[in-house]
Amino acid sequence: MIAANAVDTVMRALADPTRRAVFERIVRSDEITVVALTKGSGVTQGAVSQHLKSLKQAGLIAERPQGRNVFYRARPEGLAPLVDWMGFYGAFWRDRLAGLKTLLKEVDP
């Protein structure tokens, strides 16, 4: 079974729409700074920094300091717990729907 704690952490990090938007901007960029993320986001730099902290704790992003700047990039492997969880339930529903299809064919050939 999938580690519930890891799934919870990733889901909690992506549950907030602003945080999800920040993550999506990072995913679309090779690397991006807090300043660049703040521009046009409609939230303060402090708020963006807090969202980055949550994303980093969830393992969804990594940071690379360079001088006075910190560059953020996505960590695709951070989504693995969520992908595994979805895969488990995808198989569950595929099996159930296949059974339903078989049952319906038996009831109404």
Sequence and secondary structure as in RCSB ss.txt:
>XXXX:A:sequence
MIAANAVDTVMRALADPTRRAVFERIVRSDEITVVALTKGSGVTQGAVSQHLKSLKQAGLIAERPQGRNVFYRAR
PEGLAPLVDWMGFYGAFWRDRLAGLKTLLKEVDP
>XXXX:A:secstr
   HHHHHHHHHHHHSHHHHHHHHHHHHSSSEEHHHHHTTTSS HHHHHHHHHHHHHTTSEEEEEETTEEEEEE 
GGGGHHHHHHHHHHHHHHHHHHHHHHHHHHHH  
